[in-house]
């Protein structure tokens, strides 16, 4: 995460380039959000330095993100506190396997539940062979707790469909 001061100073440097979105505060916020993807202040400054040296036009947020992600990958220390997360291993997302039970011969879901002891596709395939008609195993991704905003939104809106998900995953990880 970069400091607010560094972000503001780098945005200020981009103002001198052609096509900078002076009259569009939303676009400036998008540029700032892209810079905040940098793992540290040095990466942010290096990316803006490289852009200003090679371009006369202002970057799009996607340009900045692409360059920042490439620099983050090169960094010795992974950016963000979630990179050391024991649940997701740093990806920010958890793969979960769900047993889906359909209503009759339709695609109307009657019940869905997390299957905590399945960790890979091969396990899911074996489990699937044991199922009866109207049931299947699907994989999905849920946000890890180390992505606080995304996780909070999931817990408020999506978790009602997957009760006890994170507790089940923690129990399975404890067995390893």
N, C-alpha and C positions, 0 to 999 in steps of 0.2 A: 504494500500500500504506500502511496506517495503522500507527501504532506500537501496541505492546501496551498501553501505559499509557492511550492515548486510548480504545482499544477497551474496556478494563476500566472506565474512568470513565464511558463512555456506557452500558455495560451496567448499571452502578450506578444511573444516572439512571432507567433504565427499571424498576428494582425497585419504585419507588413507585407504579407504575400497577396498576390492577386486572387480575386474571388473569395476572399475571407468573408464569412457571413456576418458582416457588421450589424445589419438590421434584423437579424434572426436569432433572438436569444435562445430558442430551442436548439438550433444548430450548434451554437457555441457550447451549450450544456452537453450536447452529444459529443463534441470534440473533447471536452473536459472529462466526460465519463470514459471515453476511449483511453485518454492518458492515464486515468486512475487504474487501468488494468496492469500498469507497470508494477513489477515486483518490488521496486525500490526507486528512490529519487534518481539515482545514477542512470538507470535504464530509461526513465522518462526523458531526462536531459539528452542522453545519447541519441535516442530516436528522433527527437526534435532537431538536434544538431545535424544529423544525417539528412533529414528531410529538407531543412533550410539550405544546406550546402548543395543539394542536388536538384531542387525544384524551385520554380518561381511562383507556383500556384499553391494555394492552401490545400491541405490534405482533406480527404473525407474521413469520417470516423473509422470506416472500414480499413482505410490505408494505415491509420495509426495503430489500430488493433492488430493487424497482420504483422506489422513491424515489431510491435511491443511483444506479442506472443512469441515471435521468433527469438527476440532477445531474452525473454523470460526463460525459454527453453535452454539457452546457452549458459544462463547464470548458475553459479555453484550452488547457491541456496535457492530452493524452490520458493516462488512468491506465495504469500498468503499463509495464514496459520493452518488452513485445512490440508496442506501438503503432508503433514505428519499425522493425519487423522487415522486412528486404528480401524475405524469402521469402513471407510471408503478407500483408504490407501492413497488419498490425495486427489482423487478424481472429482470429488464433490457429489457424486451420485452413487447410489447403491442399486445393484441389479437384484431384483426379487423375482421369484418364481411363484406363480399363482395357480391354484387349482380352480378352474372355472367350471361351474355346473350350469348347464342351460336348461331352460324350461321346455320339456318335450323335445320335439325335433326342430325347434326354432333357434334363433340366435339371441333370444331374450335371456339375459343372465339372471339366474335364480339366486346363485350364491357365488361368492369369490372369497378365497382365503389364501393367505401367504403360506407357502410350504417352506419352512425355514431350513430344512436339511438338504435342499438341492442347491448346489453351488455352481454347476456347469451344465452345458447343453446335454452331454452324455447322460448325466443323472436324470435330467428331465425326460429324455427319450425313454429310458428304462421305466421310469415312473408312469409315463404315458401308456405304455403297453399293458399296464395293469388296470387301466381305467375302463369303465363301461361306456355305453352309449350316452351321449349328452354331456360328456365331461372331456376336458382337455387341460393341458398345462401351457400357460403363456408366460413369457418373461416381460418384465417392465422395469422401468427406472424410477426411483424415488429420490428426492434430494436428501443428502446427508445433513445431519445436524450442524456440520461445520460450515455450511452455507446458510447463515442465520436468516436472511431475508427470504430466500427461496424455501427454506425449511418451514419457516413460520407460515408462509402462504399455503404450503402443502398441508400443514397441520390444521389450518383454519378451514380449508376448502376441500382438500382431497383425501385426508386421512380417514374421514368417516367411512370410506369404502374399504380401508385396510386397517382395521383396529389392531393395535399391538405390534405393528410392523417393526419399529426400531427395537422394542424389547425382545422380540423373537430373534432378530439379527444379532443383538448383543449376546443372547444366550448361546447361539450357535458359535459365535466367535470365541466365547469363553471355553468351548469344548476343544478348540484347536490347540 
